[in-house]
Amino acid sequence: MSDRLLVLVRHGESEWNLKNLFTGWKDPDLTEKGVAEAKEAGRKLKAQGLSFDVAFTSMLTRAQHTLDLMLAEIGQTGLPVSKNLALNERDYGDLSGLNKDDARKKWGEEQVLIWRRSYDVPPPGGESLKDTLARTLPYYVQEILPGVLRGERTLVAAHGNSLRALIMVLEKLSPETILKRELATGVPIIYRLNADATVASKLDLAA
């Protein structure tokens, strides 16, 4: 039986995570802590005895940098990597670059909470989680999943909301449930899939 291995990792802490800014499609790099988190994620995967055949990431620096650091720790720097907008973070539109506290002052706490935590209400000029799903899921189904089912051990380094879209499908979660799922930065989640693409096992490598 092939391994059907799929590992999802949210990027390490970015400079804007640290500053409490809405990031979305903006492109800050990792903080020192984020670099350390990415390296630690690589070490954890290596300790599990894992290696990969292929990797996927977004078009944003923080996810690409995280992936590079993990692969260096595993000793697989030459791995084929596919980069695609489909795995980008949710686009926060007019909120992008704003401090979350300033946004609350401008629009009110309740409205900002709705934008952040509702399934289908987008912020002005941006995407809802439902919109992000509509962009991420077809890419997963067409480009990532077939390889996993063929036995290609697959590593995905992406973002809180693009990964939420994948987790929602993998774990058959409702829109309400997935909104409450917090993804820590730099923590690998290891899935092994059945032949029908359902989850056979899940291991969260949180410290």
N, C-alpha and C positions, 0 to 999 in steps of 0.2 A: 504494500500500500504506500502511495506517495504521502508526503508529509502535509501538504495543503496548509502551509504556514503563512499567516498574515499578521504582521506586527505593526501597530499604529503608535506613533509617538507625536505628541504635541511639542512644538519647538520649545527650547529653553527660554528663560525670561528675557524679554527684549527691553531695550532702553525705554520704550514707551509704556510697557507693563509697569516698570519701576516708577515712572512718573504719573501713573494712573490716568493715562490718556487713551481715548478711543483710537485704535490703530487701523483696523480694517485693511484697506489696500495700500496704506502708507508703508514705507519700507525701512524702518529702523533696524539696526543690527542687534545682536545679542549683547547683554551686559556681561561683565566678568562672571557673575553668578550663572547667567544663562549658558556661557561657555562651559562652566564647570558641570552644570546639569546635563548638557549634551554629552560631555565626555563620560559622565557617570552612567548615563543611559547606555552608551556603547559598552562600558565595562560590565554592566548588568547582563546585557545580551550575550556578551562573550562568556560570562560565567555560566550562563544557561547552555553553553555549547552550541549557540546558534550561529549560522552563517547564511548568507543570502545569495540568490541568483539575480535579483533585479530590485531596483528601488524607484520610488515615485516621490515627488515633492511639488511644491507650488512654485510660482514665479517670484516669490518674495524671499528676500535675503535671509531673514531669521530662520525660516524653515530649511533653506538650502544649506546654511552654515551649520545648523543642528545636524543635518544628515551627514555632511562632510566630516564633522567631528566624531560622530558615532562610527562611521565606516573606518575612520583612522584607528579608533580604539579596537575595532574588530579585526583590523588588518585587511580590509577589503576596499582600499581606496580606488581601485580600477573598476568598480562595479558599474554596470550600465544603469544610468539614471534618466528617468523621464520627468520633465518639468512641464506643468500645465496649469493654466489659469483656473481650471475646474477645481483645483485643490486649494485655491487662495482662500484666505479668511473672508468671512462675511464683510461686505462693503457697508461701512457705517455712514456713507454719504456725508451729509452736512455735519455729523458729529465727529468725523475723522479729524484727529489732531487736537480735539478739545479735551481739557481736563474733565473727568467725570463729575467732579463737584461743581465746576463752572456750568456744565450742561444742565445739572439739576437746578441751579439758580436761574438759568435762562428759560427753561421749559417747565420746570417743576419736577419734583421727585417722582410723582406718580407717572407722568408722561414718559420720563426717561426709563423708568422701570418697565413700562409697557413695551417700549422699543427694544429694551435689552432682553426681556424675558417672555414676550409673547411669541407665538409660533408664526403668525402671518401678518403682523403689523410692522412695516418697514419704517426706519427713521427717514426723515426728509432726504430724498436723493439717494437712498441706500437700499439695502436688501434686508428682507426678513429672513428668519431661519428657513422658512418654507422656500423662499427664492434661492437660498444657498443650496438647499437640498436638490432643487430642480437643476442646478448647475453641476453639483458634485456627483449625484447618484448615477446619471447616465455614463459618466466617465468611469466610475467604479465598475459598473456592470459590463461596459464594453471593453475597457482597457486593463483593469486591474484583476477583476475576478476570474476571467478565463485562464490567465496565467497561474493564479493560485490553484485553481481546480486541476490544472495540468501538472501540478507538483512543483511549480516555481516558487521558491521561498522568497516572500515579498515583504519589503520594509517600506512603510509610508511615513514620511515626516511632513506634517502639515500643521493645521491650526485648530483652535478650540471648536469653532463652528463647522468647518468643513469635516472634521473628524466626527463631530456629533451626528452629522448626516449619515456617515457610514455606520456608526455604532447603533443608530436608530434602526437601521435595516438589519444589521447583524444580530442584534439582541431583541428585535421585534418590539421596540418600545413605542409607546404612544407619543404624540406631540407634547402632551403635558409632562410625561415622564422625562423625555430627553431634555427638556428645558431645565430640569433640576439637576441634570448630570454635570458635575464639575470635572474638568479634566486638568490635572496638575501638569505644570510645565516639565518637560523632560522625563516623563514616566512612561516606559514602554508597556503596552497592553498586547499580550500574545494570544492570538486566536489560532486554533486549529479547526479546519472546516471539514464537514462531511462532504461526500460526493455531490449532494444536492444543494451545496452552498450554505446550509445551516451550520451553526456553531457546535462543534464536538466538544471543545474545551476552551476555557478562557483563563489566563493568568495575568493578573495586574501586578507589575513589579514596583509598586509604590514602596518607598522605604519602610 
